[in-house]
Amino acid sequence: MREFSEQNGSISGHYLLVSHVLRIVPLPVEPSGDETSLADDARLVARLRAKERSAVTTLVERHGAHVRRVLMRILGGHDSEMADVFQDVLLNAWASIDGLTEPRALKSWLTQIAIFTARKAIRRRHRRRWLTFFDSVPEPEVSWAGADLQEAASGVYKIFDRMPVDERIPFALRILEGLGLEATAAACGMSVATVRRRLVRAERRFFKLARQFEALAPWLETK
């Protein structure tokens, strides 16, 4: 098996399995950013700090799709608690907006809050034993995807639910979102060296478990 390279952060052929299978999960489309939108974010932060209720609506309109995308990559597209976790992200942002030191970095800051909130939700589930290996994630319901891809996508998230949360989250961001090492580290609040180590462990763990799922066999490489 070709593993994640600790030296250069390259992506092994195995990552193609995860990214390809999960392309069947529809994601919100994000608008591209520019100087105007960054300035708008700074003004939005000022309104949030002033506790204008209408600012929350603007926040959802501007960055709701991005937050949902991050949560969907970490939790799965049809997670039963997605709406609640999304609301928790907004509440956490509202309560801690004064901690944002650079208003133009609003989007990156929201990414960190989404990751923190998702991590907390996953850990809570594990403590309460809500998720198990075989029934942790609802089956994806994507009408145009074949049954084999839907089963494979379900298998991927079942595996995710067996992974330590601090491996699962950087793995999902790096592989499914395509974030670079530095961006992944910043989003997770980790050093680049820590992210590298956790990605190596995550890949080994993921593909060891993947061999237990017949639906994932077509994407597994063998030496």
C-alpha positions in Angstrom: 0.0 0.0 0.0 1.4 3.4 -0.9 1.1 5.6 2.2 0.9 9.3 2.9 4.4 10.7 2.5 5.6 12.4 5.7 8.3 14.2 3.8 6.3 16.0 1.1 2.6 15.5 2.0 1.8 13.7 -1.2 -1.5 11.8 -1.6 -1.3 8.1 -2.2 -3.4 6.2 -4.7 -5.6 5.0 -1.9 -6.9 8.4 -1.2 -8.6 8.2 -4.6 -11.0 5.6 -3.2 -12.3 8.0 -0.5 -12.5 11.1 -2.7 -14.1 9.2 -5.6 -16.7 7.4 -3.6 -17.8 10.4 -1.7 -18.2 12.6 -4.8 -21.7 11.1 -4.9 -22.6 13.2 -1.8 -24.1 16.5 -3.1 -22.5 19.5 -1.4 -23.5 23.2 -1.2 -21.9 25.4 -3.8 -19.7 28.2 -2.4 -19.3 31.6 -3.9 -15.7 32.6 -4.7 -14.1 35.2 -2.4 -12.6 38.5 -3.4 -11.5 41.8 -1.8 -15.1 43.1 -1.9 -16.4 40.0 -0.1 -13.6 40.3 2.5 -14.6 43.9 3.2 -18.2 42.8 3.5 -17.1 40.2 6.0 -15.4 42.8 8.1 -18.6 44.9 8.2 -20.6 41.7 9.0 -18.3 41.0 12.0 -18.9 44.6 13.3 -22.7 43.9 13.1 -22.3 40.6 14.9 -20.3 42.2 17.6 -23.0 44.8 18.0 -25.4 41.9 18.5 -27.7 42.8 15.6 -30.0 39.9 15.2 -30.3 40.4 11.4 -26.5 39.9 11.2 -27.1 36.2 11.9 -29.3 35.9 8.8 -26.6 37.6 6.7 -24.0 35.2 8.2 -26.0 32.2 7.0 -26.6 33.7 3.6 -22.9 34.5 3.1 -21.2 31.5 4.8 -23.9 28.9 5.6 -23.1 26.8 2.5 -19.4 26.7 3.5 -20.2 25.6 7.1 -22.6 22.9 5.8 -19.9 21.7 3.4 -17.4 21.3 6.2 -19.9 19.5 8.4 -21.0 17.2 5.6 -17.5 16.2 4.9 -16.8 15.4 8.6 -20.2 13.9 9.6 -21.6 12.6 6.4 -24.2 14.0 4.0 -27.3 12.5 5.7 -26.2 12.7 9.4 -29.3 12.7 11.6 -28.0 15.6 13.7 -26.6 17.8 10.9 -29.2 20.5 11.5 -28.6 20.6 15.2 -24.8 20.8 14.8 -25.2 23.5 12.2 -27.3 25.5 14.7 -24.6 24.9 17.3 -22.0 26.4 15.0 -24.0 29.5 14.6 -24.6 29.8 18.4 -20.9 29.3 19.1 -20.0 31.9 16.5 -22.5 34.4 17.9 -21.3 33.9 21.5 -17.6 34.1 20.7 -17.4 36.7 17.9 -15.4 39.0 20.1 -12.6 36.5 20.0 -12.2 36.9 16.2 -9.1 39.2 16.0 -9.1 39.6 12.2 -12.6 40.3 10.9 -11.5 39.6 7.3 -10.7 36.0 8.4 -14.3 35.3 9.2 -14.6 32.3 6.8 -11.5 30.6 8.2 -12.7 31.3 11.8 -16.1 29.7 11.0 -14.3 26.6 9.6 -12.5 26.2 12.9 -15.7 26.6 14.9 -17.4 24.0 12.6 -14.6 21.5 13.2 -14.6 22.1 16.9 -18.4 21.7 17.1 -18.4 18.5 14.9 -15.6 17.0 17.0 -17.6 17.6 20.1 -20.7 16.0 18.6 -18.7 12.9 17.5 -17.1 12.5 20.9 -20.5 12.9 22.6 -21.9 10.1 20.4 -19.1 7.8 21.1 -19.4 8.3 24.8 -23.1 7.4 24.7 -22.5 4.5 22.3 -25.0 6.0 19.8 -22.9 4.9 16.9 -21.8 1.3 16.1 -19.8 -0.2 13.3 -22.8 -1.3 11.3 -25.5 1.3 11.8 -23.7 4.5 12.6 -24.5 6.4 9.4 -27.7 6.6 7.5 -27.5 5.3 3.9 -26.8 8.1 1.4 -29.9 8.8 -0.7 -28.5 10.0 -4.0 -30.9 9.2 -6.7 -28.5 9.2 -9.6 -25.8 7.1 -7.9 -25.8 3.3 -8.4 -26.4 1.0 -5.5 -22.7 0.0 -5.4 -21.6 3.6 -5.0 -24.2 4.3 -2.3 -23.1 1.2 -0.4 -19.5 2.2 -0.7 -20.2 5.8 0.5 -22.0 4.4 3.5 -19.0 2.1 4.2 -16.6 5.0 4.2 -18.6 6.8 6.9 -19.0 3.6 8.9 -15.2 3.4 8.9 -14.9 7.1 9.9 -17.0 6.4 12.9 -14.4 3.8 14.1 -11.6 6.3 13.8 -10.3 8.5 16.6 -11.9 11.9 16.0 -8.5 13.7 15.9 -7.5 11.4 13.0 -10.9 11.5 11.2 -11.3 15.2 11.0 -7.9 16.1 9.4 -8.3 13.0 7.1 -11.7 14.2 5.9 -10.5 17.8 5.4 -7.3 16.8 3.6 -8.7 14.1 1.4 -12.3 15.1 0.8 -11.9 18.9 0.8 -8.5 18.8 -0.8 -7.0 21.2 1.8 -3.2 21.5 1.8 -1.3 20.5 4.9 -0.9 24.0 6.2 -4.6 24.8 5.7 -5.6 21.5 7.4 -3.4 22.2 10.3 -4.7 25.8 10.7 -8.3 24.6 10.5 -7.8 21.9 13.1 -5.6 24.0 15.4 -2.7 21.6 15.0 0.9 22.0 13.9 1.8 20.7 10.4 4.0 18.0 11.9 1.1 16.8 14.0 -1.3 16.7 11.0 1.3 14.7 9.0 1.6 12.1 11.8 -2.2 11.8 12.2 -2.8 11.5 8.5 -0.3 8.6 8.3 -2.1 6.9 11.2 -5.5 7.7 9.7 -4.7 6.2 6.3 -3.3 3.0 7.8 -6.4 2.7 10.1 -8.8 3.5 7.3 -7.5 1.0 4.8 -7.1 -1.7 7.3 -10.9 -1.4 8.1 -11.8 -0.9 4.5 -10.8 -4.4 3.7 -13.7 -5.6 5.8 -16.2 -4.0 3.4 -16.9 -5.9 0.2 -18.4 -2.7 -1.4 -15.0 -1.0 -1.1 -13.0 -3.8 -2.7 -13.1 -2.4 -6.2 -11.2 0.7 -5.1 -8.6 -1.0 -3.0 -5.2 -1.4 -4.5 -3.0 -4.4 -3.8 0.7 -4.9 -4.3 
